[in-house]
Amino acid sequence: MSDVARVFVAIGVMAILIALYIGSYVLNKRTKKPEGCKDFASSCSGCAVTSCSHNPLKEE
């Protein structure tokens, strides 16, 4: 296989991966929250995990 063909195959594979990522992101955003799903963020009092987005120290 020539070098040009390898470049096009690599670009094609990357384009497919990016399209799959964007497609799954959009479909996930459109999905509604299931019934009975609890919201634990409001009852979070904080813990040692500082990287958590619900940690009270992250609130501005």
Long-range contacts (C-beta under 8 A, 24 or more apart in sequence): none
